[in-house]
């Protein structure tokens, strides 16, 4: 861990409200430009800015002004997307479709400053009425397409439902956003665990409709929501990696959602995710809840996750796609991708054995299916 990464975790701890002053980190030699760039890459610039502001320190004025501008941009876009999500839920409810927002604005509710969590897509899970969704979208002029079993809507802010509901008018004309409608909270590569997850999701659906803040520990809704966050994070770790934003999501729920840890462990074991989760919790404990210890640095699983979160982050997918676009000869591209996925599956096998095996199996089946279709 270099100095910039050390400063990043220091200000993240403060910005998330987990403390940090007791760590006595000397930031006198901080490369503020490098810290800003790293926070952008990890999609945590809003939380890091909160940590800097709370510490009383300030980067050079020009950089700080740019950072604050990013913060204001986050607030405005997050507020607009929350309005959009609320409107969509109302539209679905008016057509007897029960749904709720997953991740995004729902998990941001546990942050000290919810609008400072970096935005992404609007993820909406449909609990009932999935068969009506396409008709409702068509009737309201919302174009959509299918992607991996989900229904995706991409539209311009200035083509938003303002004209339909007349309640609000977006201020960011020409800016695109993406809405993903999911039939389930999460899917797994392991078909046996995925069937188990579907059954549990159906049982939990009625408790999840009010959103994460409406959940209670008594009925297990809070724990199940957190389990789905962890399963989603694990899927990204297995594929192209993921950054610290989603790790912070898990951390704030562990600290503030009143989670029953015994029940959470039971659920994670039930879905075959306890081995990965245990390493994730050690990472969070060491880097976000407390100081980095030599014992943690010697832990192979925690070190592996550190390399993925900081090294792969959100850039590995773009790098792989760029490399694939440069490789024109199809057999070479297929062989390269196959080697990449095989190495990654083996690399992560000890953290998620079942999921890694079926991940590689699904990649092979998908590739063979494409080849057979093309030859046919």
KEKE-3310 file (N, C-alpha, C; in steps of 0.2 Angstrom, whole numbers, plus 5000, padded with zeros to 4 digits):
npx = (5004:5004:5008:4997:4986:4985:4982:4969:4961:4962:4954:4943:4938:4935:4926:4915:4911:4917:4927:4945:4954:4961:4970:4981:4987:5000:4998:5005:5014:5005:5001:4990:4984:4986:4978:4965:4963:4964:4953:4943:4944:4940:4927:4923:4924:4916:4914:4927:4930:4921:4928:4940:4935:4930:4941:4948:4958:4965:4966:4977:4970:4965:4963:4954:4943:4939:4936:4925:4916:4914:4907:4896:4890:4888:4878:4867:4864:4862:4850:4842:4841:4835:4822:4818:4818:4808:4797:4796:4793:4781:4774:4774:4767:4755:4750:4749:4760:4772:4787:4804:4818:4834:4851:4860:4851:4844:4853:4862:4855:4861:4872:4882:4881:4870:4868:4881:4886:4893:4884:4876:4868:4850:4843:4830:4820:4808:4795:4782:4771:4779:4777:4769:4777:4783:4773:4768:4779:4780:4767:4770:4779:4793:4807:4815:4826:4832:4843:4853:4842:4837:4827:4831:4831:4836:4837:4835:4838:4830:4820:4812:4799:4793:4784:4774:4770:4770:4775:4788:4803:4817:4834:4845:4847:4849:4858:4862:4855:4853:4841:4839:4828:4825:4821:4824:4833:4847:4857:4865:4880:4881:4870:4862:4863:4858:4844:4840:4842:4832:4820:4821:4821:4808:4801:4805:4800:4788:4792:4802:4797:4795:4807:4824:4825:4813:4814:4815:4825:4819:4812:4821:4823:4833:4845:4844:4844:4857:4864:4861:4868:4881:4882:4881:4892:4902:4900:4905:4918:4922:4921:4926:4931:4930:4927:4930:4918:4906:4911:4911:4897:4893:4900:4894:4881:4884:4888:4878:4865:4859:4862:4859:4871:4873:4862:4865:4877:4872:4863:4872:4880:4870:4869:4881:4891:4899:4913:4919:4913:4918:4932:4930:4924:4934:4943:4936:4935:4949:4953:4943:4936:4945:4963:4976:4984:4999:4996:4984:4989:4997:4987:4981:4969:4963:4973:4972:4959:4962:4971:4962:4952:4959:4968:4962:4949:4938:4942:4947:4938:4936:4949:4950:4940:4945:4957:4952:4945:4956:4961:4960:4959:4948:4950:4961:4957:4947:4954:4962:4953:4948:4959:4961:4949:4949:4961:4957:4946:4953:4961:4953:4947:4948:4942:4928:4923:4912:4905:4915:4919:4906:4905:4916:4911:4899:4904:4910:4900:4892:4900:4902:4889:4887:4896:4890:4878:4882:4888:4878)
npy = (4994:5010:5028:5036:5028:5025:5037:5038:5028:5033:5046:5041:5033:5043:5051:5042:5041:5033:5036:5040:5049:5044:5036:5043:5048:5054:5067:5077:5076:5073:5069:5078:5079:5066:5059:5064:5059:5045:5044:5047:5036:5026:5029:5036:5049:5058:5054:5054:5068:5073:5067:5074:5087:5086:5084:5096:5099:5105:5103:5111:5127:5128:5114:5110:5118:5112:5099:5102:5106:5094:5088:5095:5093:5079:5079:5086:5077:5065:5069:5071:5059:5051:5057:5053:5039:5038:5042:5032:5021:5025:5025:5012:5006:5012:5004:4992:4985:4979:4985:4989:5000:4995:4994:5009:5023:5018:5011:5021:5028:5024:5031:5044:5056:5055:5060:5061:5049:5041:5041:5028:5017:5016:5004:4994:4982:4971:4964:4959:4956:4957:4953:4963:4974:4978:4982:4993:5002:5004:5010:5022:5028:5025:5018:5002:4988:4971:4963:4951:4944:4955:4970:4985:5002:5017:5034:5051:5065:5076:5070:5065:5059:5072:5078:5070:5068:5081:5086:5089:5096:5090:5097:5094:5094:5083:5074:5057:5043:5027:5014:5000:4986:4972:4955:4949:4950:4946:4936:4920:4911:4897:4885:4878:4885:4896:4893:4891:4904:4911:4905:4910:4923:4925:4922:4933:4944:4951:4958:4967:4977:4990:4996:4998:5005:5002:4990:4977:4970:4959:4951:4947:4954:4965:4958:4950:4959:4964:4953:4951:4962:4959:4947:4952:4960:4950:4944:4953:4954:4942:4942:4955:4963:4975:4992:5002:5008:5000:4992:5000:5002:4990:4991:5002:4997:4986:4993:5002:4997:4989:4975:4958:4948:4935:4929:4934:4928:4915:4915:4918:4907:4898:4902:4898:4908:4912:4910:4919:4931:4931:4935:4947:4954:4955:4963:4975:4977:4980:4990:5000:5001:5001:5002:4998:4982:4973:4959:4958:4962:4951:4941:4931:4930:4943:4951:4947:4952:4966:4968:4966:4976:4988:4987:4981:4987:4998:4998:4987:4980:4989:4989:4975:4975:4984:4978:4967:4973:4977:4965:4957:4945:4931:4918:4920:4930:4923:4913:4920:4926:4915:4910:4920:4920:4907:4908:4918:4912:4901:4908:4914:4904:4898:4907:4907:4893:4885:4895:4900:4888:4886:4898:4898:4887:4892:4902:4894:4886:4897:4902:4891:4889:4901:4898:4887:4892:4902:4894:4886)
npz = (5000:4995:4999:4994:4994:5007:5012:5006:5012:5025:5024:5019:5030:5039:5032:5031:5043:5052:5061:5063:5066:5077:5071:5068:5056:5046:5035:5029:5019:5008:4992:4984:4972:4966:4976:4973:4960:4962:4971:4962:4952:4960:4963:4974:4977:4983:4997:5001:5000:5010:5021:5021:5023:5036:5043:5043:5036:5020:5002:4989:4984:4970:4967:4977:4974:4962:4967:4976:4966:4960:4970:4972:4959:4961:4971:4964:4953:4960:4967:4957:4951:4961:4961:4949:4950:4960:4953:4943:4951:4956:4944:4941:4952:4950:4940:4945:4948:4958:4965:4970:4974:4972:4979:4975:4978:4988:4997:4999:5009:5021:5023:5030:5022:5011:4998:4993:4989:4975:4960:4950:4940:4939:4948:4948:4956:4952:4960:4958:4944:4933:4920:4915:4913:4901:4893:4900:4900:4886:4884:4890:4882:4884:4878:4877:4880:4880:4891:4896:4903:4910:4909:4901:4901:4893:4892:4889:4900:4896:4890:4899:4911:4915:4906:4907:4920:4925:4937:4941:4933:4925:4926:4918:4904:4890:4896:4899:4907:4915:4917:4925:4925:4936:4937:4949:4964:4964:4954:4953:4947:4951:4948:4958:4970:4965:4962:4975:4980:4973:4978:4991:4989:4984:4995:5003:4996:4999:5011:5007:4999:5004:5003:5009:5021:5027:5031:5044:5057:5063:5054:5046:5034:5033:5034:5023:5012:5013:5011:4998:4992:4995:4987:4975:4974:4975:4963:4954:4958:4954:4940:4932:4942:4955:4962:4977:4980:4981:4992:5002:5003:5009:5021:5028:5030:5038:5049:5053:5051:5060:5060:5062:5066:5067:5061:5048:5045:5045:5033:5023:5023:5019:5006:5001:5002:5012:5014:5006:5011:5024:5021:5015:5026:5035:5027:5027:5041:5044:5035:5034:5046:5055:5059:5048:5050:5053:5053:5046:5033:5031:5028:5016:5009:5012:5006:4993:4990:4992:4981:4970:4972:4973:4962:4951:4951:4943:4931:4924:4915:4905:4900:4895:4886:4877:4873:4866:4856:4848:4844:4830:4824:4826:4832:4840:4848:4855:4861:4870:4878:4884:4891:4900:4908:4913:4921:4930:4936:4943:4951:4960:4966:4979:4987:4983:4978:4972:4965:4956:4949:4942:4935:4926:4919:4914:4905:4896:4890:4885:4875:4867:4863:4855:4845:4839:4835:4826:4816:4812)
capx = (5000:5008:5005:4991:4981:4985:4978:4963:4958:4961:4949:4936:4935:4932:4920:4910:4909:4920:4933:4951:4959:4965:4975:4987:4990:5003:4996:5009:5017:5000:5000:4983:4981:4985:4973:4959:4963:4962:4946:4938:4944:4937:4920:4922:4927:4911:4915:4934:4929:4918:4933:4944:4932:4929:4948:4950:4963:4962:4971:4978:4963:4962:4960:4949:4937:4937:4933:4919:4912:4912:4903:4889:4887:4885:4872:4862:4863:4859:4844:4837:4840:4830:4816:4816:4817:4802:4792:4795:4790:4774:4771:4773:4762:4748:4749:4748:4767:4776:4794:4808:4824:4840:4857:4859:4848:4842:4859:4864:4852:4864:4878:4881:4878:4868:4869:4888:4888:4893:4879:4877:4862:4844:4841:4823:4818:4801:4792:4776:4769:4785:4774:4765:4781:4785:4767:4768:4785:4778:4762:4772:4784:4799:4810:4819:4829:4833:4850:4854:4836:4834:4824:4835:4829:4840:4833:4838:4834:4825:4814:4810:4792:4791:4779:4769:4767:4769:4777:4795:4806:4824:4838:4851:4845:4855:4862:4859:4855:4851:4837:4839:4823:4828:4816:4826:4839:4853:4858:4871:4882:4880:4863:4859:4862:4853:4838:4839:4841:4826:4815:4821:4819:4800:4798:4806:4798:4784:4795:4807:4794:4795:4814:4829:4824:4807:4815:4817:4829:4815:4810:4827:4824:4839:4851:4844:4846:4864:4867:4861:4873:4887:4882:4882:4899:4906:4899:4909:4925:4924:4922:4931:4934:4925:4931:4928:4911:4902:4913:4908:4890:4893:4902:4889:4876:4886:4889:4872:4858:4857:4862:4860:4877:4872:4858:4868:4881:4868:4861:4878:4882:4865:4870:4888:4895:4902:4920:4921:4911:4923:4937:4927:4923:4941:4946:4932:4937:4956:4954:4938:4934:4951:4970:4979:4989:5003:4992:4980:4993:4999:4981:4981:4963:4962:4978:4969:4954:4965:4973:4956:4948:4963:4971:4957:4944:4932:4945:4949:4933:4937:4955:4949:4937:4950:4962:4948:4944:4962:4963:4955:4958:4944:4952:4966:4953:4943:4959:4965:4948:4947:4964:4959:4943:4952:4966:4954:4942:4957:4964:4948:4943:4948:4937:4922:4924:4907:4904:4921:4918:4901:4907:4920:4907:4894:4908:4912:4893:4890:4905:4900:4882:4888:4899:4885:4873:4885:4890:4871)
capy = (5000:5016:5033:5039:5023:5025:5043:5037:5025:5037:5050:5037:5031:5049:5053:5037:5042:5028:5039:5041:5054:5040:5033:5048:5047:5061:5069:5083:5074:5070:5071:5079:5077:5059:5057:5066:5055:5039:5044:5047:5030:5021:5031:5038:5056:5062:5052:5057:5075:5073:5066:5080:5093:5085:5084:5102:5100:5107:5103:5118:5130:5126:5108:5110:5121:5107:5094:5104:5106:5087:5086:5098:5089:5073:5081:5087:5071:5060:5071:5070:5052:5049:5059:5048:5032:5038:5043:5026:5017:5027:5023:5004:5005:5013:4998:4985:4981:4980:4985:4993:5002:4991:4998:5016:5028:5014:5009:5028:5031:5023:5035:5051:5061:5051:5063:5061:5043:5041:5038:5024:5016:5015:4997:4992:4975:4970:4959:4955:4960:4957:4952:4969:4979:4980:4986:5000:5006:5006:5015:5029:5031:5023:5013:4998:4982:4966:4962:4946:4943:4961:4975:4991:5008:5022:5039:5058:5069:5081:5066:5062:5059:5078:5080:5065:5069:5088:5087:5091:5096:5090:5102:5092:5091:5080:5069:5051:5039:5020:5011:4992:4982:4966:4951:4946:4955:4944:4929:4916:4906:4891:4884:4875:4890:4901:4891:4892:4911:4912:4903:4914:4930:4925:4923:4939:4949:4956:4962:4971:4982:4996:4999:4996:5008:5000:4983:4976:4964:4954:4947:4945:4958:4968:4954:4947:4964:4965:4947:4952:4967:4955:4942:4956:4962:4944:4942:4958:4952:4936:4944:4960:4966:4981:4996:5003:5011:4994:4989:5005:5000:4984:4993:5006:4993:4982:4997:5006:4995:4985:4969:4952:4945:4927:4928:4936:4922:4909:4916:4918:4900:4895:4903:4897:4914:4913:4910:4926:4936:4932:4939:4954:4957:4956:4968:4981:4979:4982:4996:5005:5001:5002:5003:4992:4979:4968:4953:4959:4962:4944:4937:4930:4932:4950:4954:4946:4957:4972:4969:4967:4982:4994:4986:4980:4993:4998:4999:4980:4978:4993:4987:4969:4976:4988:4973:4963:4977:4977:4959:4956:4938:4929:4912:4923:4933:4918:4909:4925:4927:4909:4910:4925:4918:4901:4910:4922:4907:4897:4913:4916:4897:4897:4912:4905:4887:4883:4900:4900:4882:4887:4904:4895:4882:4896:4905:4889:4885:4902:4902:4885:4891:4906:4895:4883:4897:4905:4888:4884)
capz = (5000:4995:5003:4992:4996:5014:5013:5003:5017:5031:5023:5019:5037:5042:5028:5032:5050:5056:5064:5058:5069:5081:5067:5068:5049:5044:5028:5027:5012:5004:4985:4984:4965:4966:4980:4969:4954:4965:4973:4956:4950:4965:4963:4981:4978:4988:5003:5003:5001:5017:5026:5021:5026:5043:5046:5044:5031:5013:4997:4986:4982:4964:4967:4981:4971:4958:4971:4978:4960:4959:4975:4970:4954:4963:4974:4959:4949:4964:4969:4951:4950:4966:4959:4943:4953:4964:4948:4940:4956:4956:4938:4941:4957:4947:4935:4949:4947:4964:4964:4974:4971:4975:4978:4973:4983:4994:5001:5001:5015:5027:5023:5033:5018:5006:4991:4991:4986:4968:4957:4944:4936:4944:4948:4951:4957:4951:4964:4955:4938:4928:4913:4913:4913:4894:4891:4904:4897:4879:4885:4892:4878:4886:4874:4881:4877:4884:4892:4901:4907:4913:4904:4901:4898:4893:4890:4890:4905:4894:4888:4905:4912:4917:4902:4908:4927:4927:4944:4941:4927:4925:4924:4915:4897:4886:4900:4899:4913:4913:4922:4925:4929:4937:4940:4955:4967:4961:4951:4954:4942:4953:4948:4964:4974:4962:4964:4983:4981:4970:4983:4997:4986:4983:5002:5006:4992:5003:5016:5004:4995:5007:5003:5014:5027:5030:5033:5051:5058:5066:5049:5042:5028:5032:5032:5016:5008:5014:5008:4990:4991:4995:4982:4969:4974:4974:4956:4950:4959:4950:4933:4930:4948:4957:4966:4984:4982:4984:4998:5007:5004:5014:5027:5031:5032:5044:5055:5055:5049:5065:5057:5066:5063:5068:5056:5042:5044:5043:5027:5019:5023:5015:4999:4999:5001:5019:5014:5003:5015:5029:5019:5014:5032:5037:5023:5030:5048:5044:5031:5035:5053:5060:5056:5044:5054:5049:5053:5040:5027:5030:5027:5009:5006:5012:5001:4986:4989:4991:4974:4966:4973:4971:4956:4945:4952:4938:4924:4920:4910:4899:4897:4892:4880:4872:4870:4862:4850:4844:4841:4824:4822:4831:4836:4845:4854:4859:4866:4875:4883:4888:4896:4905:4912:4917:4926:4935:4940:4947:4956:4965:4968:4986:4990:4980:4974:4968:4960:4951:4944:4937:4931:4920:4915:4910:4900:4890:4887:4881:4869:4862:4860:4850:4839:4836:4832:4820:4811:4810)
cpx = (5004:5004:4998:4985:4980:4980:4970:4959:4957:4955:4942:4934:4932:4926:4914:4908:4912:4926:4939:4956:4964:4970:4982:4991:4993:5002:5000:5012:5012:5001:4993:4980:4981:4980:4966:4958:4961:4955:4941:4938:4940:4930:4919:4924:4922:4913:4922:4933:4926:4923:4938:4941:4931:4936:4950:4956:4960:4968:4972:4971:4960:4959:4954:4942:4934:4933:4926:4914:4909:4907:4896:4886:4884:4878:4866:4860:4859:4851:4839:4836:4835:4823:4813:4814:4810:4796:4791:4792:4782:4770:4769:4767:4755:4746:4749:4755:4771:4783:4797:4815:4830:4846:4856:4857:4846:4847:4862:4861:4856:4871:4877:4879:4876:4869:4876:4891:4888:4887:4881:4871:4856:4842:4835:4822:4811:4799:4787:4774:4774:4782:4770:4770:4782:4779:4767:4773:4783:4772:4764:4778:4791:4802:4814:4822:4831:4841:4851:4848:4833:4831:4828:4831:4834:4837:4837:4834:4829:4819:4811:4802:4789:4784:4773:4765:4766:4771:4784:4798:4814:4828:4844:4849:4851:4859:4858:4859:4852:4847:4837:4833:4825:4822:4818:4832:4845:4853:4865:4873:4880:4872:4859:4858:4858:4846:4836:4838:4834:4820:4815:4819:4811:4797:4799:4803:4793:4787:4800:4804:4794:4802:4818:4827:4817:4808:4816:4821:4825:4813:4815:4828:4830:4845:4850:4846:4854:4867:4867:4866:4880:4888:4884:4889:4904:4906:4904:4916:4927:4925:4927:4933:4929:4929:4928:4921:4906:4904:4911:4901:4889:4895:4897:4883:4878:4887:4883:4866:4856:4856:4863:4865:4876:4868:4861:4873:4877:4865:4866:4880:4877:4866:4877:4893:4899:4910:4923:4919:4916:4929:4935:4926:4930:4944:4942:4934:4944:4956:4949:4936:4939:4957:4972:4985:4993:5000:4988:4984:4996:4993:4981:4975:4961:4967:4975:4964:4957:4967:4967:4953:4952:4966:4967:4952:4939:4935:4947:4944:4935:4944:4954:4945:4941:4954:4958:4947:4950:4964:4958:4954:4954:4946:4957:4962:4950:4948:4961:4959:4947:4953:4963:4954:4946:4957:4962:4950:4947:4960:4959:4944:4943:4944:4930:4922:4919:4905:4909:4920:4912:4901:4910:4915:4902:4898:4909:4905:4891:4894:4903:4893:4883:4891:4894:4880:4876:4886:4883:4868)
cpy = (5006:5022:5036:5034:5024:5032:5042:5034:5029:5042:5047:5035:5037:5051:5048:5037:5036:5030:5039:5045:5050:5037:5037:5047:5054:5062:5075:5082:5072:5073:5072:5077:5070:5056:5058:5061:5048:5038:5044:5040:5025:5023:5033:5045:5060:5061:5055:5064:5077:5072:5071:5086:5092:5085:5091:5104:5102:5106:5110:5120:5128:5119:5107:5112:5115:5101:5096:5104:5099:5085:5089:5095:5082:5074:5082:5081:5066:5062:5070:5063:5049:5051:5054:5042:5032:5039:5036:5021:5018:5025:5016:5003:5006:5008:4992:4981:4983:4980:4989:4995:4998:4994:5005:5020:5024:5013:5016:5030:5029:5027:5042:5056:5057:5053:5063:5054:5043:5038:5033:5023:5016:5008:4996:4985:4974:4963:4955:4960:4961:4957:4958:4975:4982:4984:4993:5004:5008:5011:5022:5031:5030:5017:5009:4992:4977:4965:4957:4944:4949:4965:4982:4997:5014:5028:5046:5061:5073:5077:5062:5062:5066:5080:5076:5067:5077:5090:5090:5091:5096:5096:5101:5089:5089:5075:5063:5047:5032:5018:5004:4989:4975:4961:4948:4951:4953:4937:4926:4912:4899:4889:4882:4881:4896:4899:4892:4900:4913:4911:4908:4921:4930:4925:4930:4945:4954:4960:4967:4977:4989:5000:4997:4999:5006:4992:4983:4970:4958:4949:4945:4949:4962:4964:4951:4953:4965:4958:4948:4957:4963:4950:4946:4958:4956:4943:4947:4956:4946:4937:4949:4964:4972:4985:4997:5005:5005:4991:4994:5004:4995:4987:4997:5002:4989:4987:5000:5003:4990:4978:4963:4948:4938:4925:4929:4930:4916:4909:4916:4911:4896:4896:4902:4903:4916:4914:4917:4931:4937:4936:4946:4958:4959:4962:4975:4982:4982:4989:5002:5006:5003:5003:4997:4989:4974:4961:4953:4958:4955:4939:4937:4932:4939:4953:4953:4951:4964:4973:4970:4974:4988:4993:4985:4986:4992:4999:4992:4979:4982:4991:4980:4971:4980:4983:4969:4966:4977:4971:4957:4949:4934:4923:4915:4926:4928:4915:4914:4926:4921:4908:4914:4923:4912:4903:4914:4917:4903:4902:4914:4909:4897:4901:4910:4899:4886:4888:4900:4894:4884:4893:4902:4891:4886:4899:4900:4887:4891:4903:4897:4886:4896:4903:4891:4887:4900:4900:4886:4889)
cpz = (5000:4999:5001:4994:5003:5016:5011:5009:5023:5030:5022:5025:5040:5039:5029:5039:5055:5060:5060:5062:5074:5078:5067:5061:5047:5037:5026:5020:5007:4997:4983:4977:4964:4970:4976:4964:4957:4967:4967:4953:4954:4966:4971:4983:4983:4995:5006:5004:5008:5022:5026:5024:5033:5046:5047:5039:5024:5008:4994:4984:4976:4964:4971:4978:4966:4961:4973:4972:4959:4964:4974:4964:4956:4967:4969:4956:4954:4966:4963:4950:4955:4964:4953:4946:4957:4959:4945:4945:4956:4950:4938:4946:4954:4942:4938:4948:4954:4963:4969:4971:4975:4974:4978:4979:4989:4999:5003:5007:5021:5028:5027:5029:5011:4999:4989:4989:4979:4965:4952:4940:4942:4943:4952:4951:4956:4955:4961:4949:4933:4920:4910:4911:4906:4892:4894:4901:4890:4879:4887:4888:4880:4882:4879:4877:4882:4885:4898:4906:4910:4907:4906:4898:4899:4889:4891:4896:4902:4890:4893:4906:4915:4913:4904:4915:4929:4934:4945:4934:4927:4923:4920:4908:4894:4890:4900:4906:4911:4919:4920:4929:4929:4939:4947:4958:4965:4958:4952:4948:4944:4953:4954:4969:4972:4963:4971:4984:4978:4975:4989:4995:4986:4990:5005:5002:4996:5008:5013:5000:4998:5006:5009:5021:5031:5032:5041:5052:5060:5061:5045:5035:5027:5031:5025:5011:5008:5010:5000:4988:4990:4989:4975:4968:4972:4966:4952:4952:4955:4942:4931:4936:4949:4962:4973:4985:4985:4990:5004:5008:5009:5021:5031:5034:5038:5050:5057:5054:5054:5063:5062:5063:5062:5062:5049:5040:5041:5035:5022:5018:5018:5008:4996:4998:5008:5018:5011:5007:5021:5027:5018:5021:5036:5034:5026:5037:5048:5040:5032:5042:5057:5056:5052:5048:5050:5048:5047:5034:5026:5028:5019:5006:5006:5007:4994:4985:4988:4984:4969:4966:4971:4964:4950:4945:4947:4931:4920:4915:4904:4896:4893:4885:4874:4869:4865:4855:4845:4841:4836:4823:4827:4835:4842:4850:4858:4864:4871:4880:4887:4893:4902:4910:4916:4922:4932:4940:4945:4953:4961:4968:4975:4990:4988:4976:4970:4963:4955:4946:4939:4933:4925:4916:4911:4904:4894:4887:4883:4875:4864:4859:4855:4844:4835:4832:4825:4814:4808:4805)
residu = (UNK:UNK:UNK:UNK:UNK:UNK:UNK:UNK:UNK:UNK:UNK:UNK:UNK:UNK:UNK:UNK:UNK:UNK:UNK:UNK:UNK:UNK:UNK:UNK:UNK:UNK:UNK:UNK:UNK:UNK:UNK:UNK:UNK:UNK:UNK:UNK:UNK:UNK:UNK:UNK:UNK:UNK:UNK:UNK:UNK:UNK:UNK:UNK:UNK:UNK:UNK:UNK:UNK:UNK:UNK:UNK:UNK:UNK:UNK:UNK:UNK:UNK:UNK:UNK:UNK:UNK:UNK:UNK:UNK:UNK:UNK:UNK:UNK:UNK:UNK:UNK:UNK:UNK:UNK:UNK:UNK:UNK:UNK:UNK:UNK:UNK:UNK:UNK:UNK:UNK:UNK:UNK:UNK:UNK:UNK:UNK:UNK:UNK:UNK:UNK:UNK:UNK:UNK:UNK:UNK:UNK:UNK:UNK:UNK:UNK:UNK:UNK:UNK:UNK:UNK:UNK:UNK:UNK:UNK:UNK:UNK:UNK:UNK:UNK:UNK:UNK:UNK:UNK:UNK:UNK:UNK:UNK:UNK:UNK:UNK:UNK:UNK:UNK:UNK:UNK:UNK:UNK:UNK:UNK:UNK:UNK:UNK:UNK:UNK:UNK:UNK:UNK:UNK:UNK:UNK:UNK:UNK:UNK:UNK:UNK:UNK:UNK:UNK:UNK:UNK:UNK:UNK:UNK:UNK:UNK:UNK:UNK:UNK:UNK:UNK:UNK:UNK:UNK:UNK:UNK:UNK:UNK:UNK:UNK:UNK:UNK:UNK:UNK:UNK:UNK:UNK:UNK:UNK:UNK:UNK:UNK:UNK:UNK:UNK:UNK:UNK:UNK:UNK:UNK:UNK:UNK:UNK:UNK:UNK:UNK:UNK:UNK:UNK:UNK:UNK:UNK:UNK:UNK:UNK:UNK:UNK:UNK:UNK:UNK:UNK:UNK:UNK:UNK:UNK:UNK:UNK:UNK:UNK:UNK:UNK:UNK:UNK:UNK:UNK:UNK:UNK:UNK:UNK:UNK:UNK:UNK:UNK:UNK:UNK:UNK:UNK:UNK:UNK:UNK:UNK:UNK:UNK:UNK:UNK:UNK:UNK:UNK:UNK:UNK:UNK:UNK:UNK:UNK:UNK:UNK:UNK:UNK:UNK:UNK:UNK:UNK:UNK:UNK:UNK:UNK:UNK:UNK:UNK:UNK:UNK:UNK:UNK:UNK:UNK:UNK:UNK:UNK:UNK:UNK:UNK:UNK:UNK:UNK:UNK:UNK:UNK:UNK:UNK:UNK:UNK:UNK:UNK:UNK:UNK:UNK:UNK:UNK:UNK:UNK:UNK:UNK:UNK:UNK:UNK:UNK:UNK:UNK:UNK:UNK:UNK:UNK:UNK:UNK:UNK:UNK:UNK:UNK:UNK:UNK:UNK:UNK:UNK:UNK:UNK:UNK:UNK:UNK:UNK:UNK:UNK:UNK:UNK:UNK:UNK:UNK:UNK:UNK:UNK:UNK:UNK:UNK:UNK:UNK:UNK:UNK:UNK:UNK:UNK:UNK:UNK:UNK:UNK:UNK:UNK:UNK:UNK:UNK:UNK:UNK:UNK:UNK)
# end
